Amino acid sequence: MSLLCTEGLSKHFAGLSAVAEVDFDLPEGQVRALIGPNGAGKTTLVGMICGRLRADAGRVVFDGRDVTGMAAHRRIRRGMAYTFQITSVFGRLPVHENVALAARRRLAGPQVDAAVREALDRVGLTEDPDRPAGDLSYGHQRLLELAMGLVQAPRLLILDEPTQGLSDSEIARFTGLVRALAGQVTVLLIEHNMHVVMQVADAVTVMNQGAILAEGTPAEIHDNPAVQAAYLGTN
């Protein structure tokens, strides 16, 4: 059963087509990687899915409901969570409070603190929860943002370049976390690290020049000649 699908989704900027009539289907419980060269339209597509960008044409259906005209905050309430390619933490607030702000979208009272502790533990940021988020390294800010997404208990978790800036050990922790989420949360992952994609994705969608070039298992995508030519850099 599909949790998310798009039909003919399109977006133009200054007359140029960034995303062109994309039909995309994401089954519930799947970990889907969305890959492609820079400028392929990945972030634009995800921006329309989560409501940060208005589509010029087409529609987005989430959990059986057309949400194309729905504001981003209302999509969050329906069960979407999105982490940004550029960190969006509140730098002056403590680590704990950043996650608590996200938790209060669905919880209240003592439940908030318990959920925050669990989310921080899952991403490995329990050491200094009172530290200002802006004092964290870039990689740890990415992990904090992931905790802010997880604490909302989303049905769909959208991750935009989550391993960018992470150390090898942090990437290993991230891949383990995504594996643990598999089947519990539907995950849409924009990722350039092909090792991560091959480890965590159930299926891969490849975009190129604003359109879907190929879809399949990680192994099928790795061996696809068109993908190799357009993205993996081989012929």
Secondary structure by P-SEA (a helix, b strand, c coil): cccbbbccccccccccccccbbbbbbccccbbbbbbccccaaaaaaaaaacccccccccccccccccccccaaaaaaabbbbbbccccccccccaaaaaaaaaacccccaaaaaaaaaaaaaaccccccccccccccaaaaaaaaaaaaaaacccbbbbccccccccaaaaaaaaaaaaaacccbbbbbbccaaaaaaccccbbbbbccccccccccaaaaaacaaaaacccccc
